Amino acid sequence: MNVVITGSNGTVGTILSEYLAEKKVVVIPWDRGSVPIDNYYAMEEFLRSSKPEVLFHLAIASRQTGRENESWLVNYEWTSELAWITRILNIKFIFTSTVIVFSENNQGPFTLESTPDATEGYGFEKRKAEERVFYQNPQATVARLGWQIGDTSGSNNMIDYLEKQIEEKGEIRASCKWYPACSFLRDTVSALWNLFEYDPGLYMIDSNRKWNYYEICCALKDQHEKKWSIVPTDDFVYDQRMLDTRLHVPSLKKRLPTLT
């Protein structure tokens, strides 16, 4: 079985590639140097020749090259073209979006009935991309993700952020009134792979059932035996959790047993 992954070197893409390799799936990374994302015919020919059963579109504009409107090109225009090409080639299209399609003014927990309202930046681009995907390819799958948690530092995840806070400020200020959407990377990629067998549509991947940011930080400190100084605050009030019972994503407590 062939699978194409955009963003295969990114936070989620790296772990997804490893996960699929363990399952003997042939992973074909999308090389933007060889297949330009603004050349429709090159993109279609690449997918025709690769013959994937599924395309996981994970890439974002994380490494800016200075091109004008590059973020919009990567997050919206490229996504639109891929949705259309996969439609005409009958390839399963799984596009990863983000909880940030909801602004901080839009309190959760979010459900499938919640209306995205981001009006600028990355969240806005992803919100518009979601709409475009379903317009271009009604058989597509969109999966909203939260903050990712890795097993170690060095992989652009929550642990990296916490260690950077310690390095820069000497402490981690963690709100007891913020309930972040988040999940461990291995659970995220497992859920993404399972979506291959699910019906098309919108899904939300989140392992946080009820825990606030302070509690999660403390549990990560215990798990990794860190000497972090974690200061509880109440300066950020936001429920960002996403609820989608169709996906059996393990609770954070499975990975962080000290959560109460």
C-alpha positions, 0 to 999 in steps of 0.5 A: 500500500502506498501513502503520500505525506506532505510535511513528512519531516514535521512534528506529526509527519515524522511520527506518522511516517515511523508509525506507517513504516512499522505497519509495512506501509510504503511512505512517499514523502512529498518533496517540494523541491521536486514537485512545486506546490504552485505547478498543478500539472506537476502535482497531478503527475506526481500523484498519478505516478505514485498511485497512493491510496491516501494522501495525508496533507500535514504540511504548513508554512513553517519554513518561510522562504520569503515568497510573497503570500507564502503562508496563504499559498501553502495553507490554502492554495496548495490545500485547495489543489490537492483536494481537487486532484485527489478527487479526480484521481479517487485518492483518499484525502486527509487534511490536518487542520487545527483547533486554532480555527476557533478564536480565544473569544469562542469558548469551548469545549468545541463540538462539530456544531461549533462555528470556527471564527478565527479572523486572522493568521494561521487559524484564519487560513486553516479555517478557510482551507477547511471550507475549500477542501469540502468544496473541492472534494466532498469525500475528503476528511478534515482532522482538527488537531490540538497541541502535540505532546512528544515522548522526548524534547527536541520535536517541536512539542509541548515539552520543548515549549516548557523547557524553553520557558524554564531556560528563558524565565526560570519558571513555568507559569501555568493557568489553572483556568486553561484547558488546552486541546492536546494529545500525545503524538503517537495517539494522534497518528494512530487516530489519523491512520484510523481515519482511512477507514472512517467515512469522509467528513470533519473530525477532532482529535483531542485527548484532554477530557478535563485537565487544566494546563497546570495539572498537565504541566505537573504530570509531565514534570513527574513523568520526565523527572524534571526539576521545573518550577511550575507556578499556578496562575489564573491569568488565562481563562479558556476552554479549548477542548474538542469533543468527538466521541467517534474517535477512540483517542486515549485519554491523557491519563493513559500517558500521564498516570499522575493526573487525577 
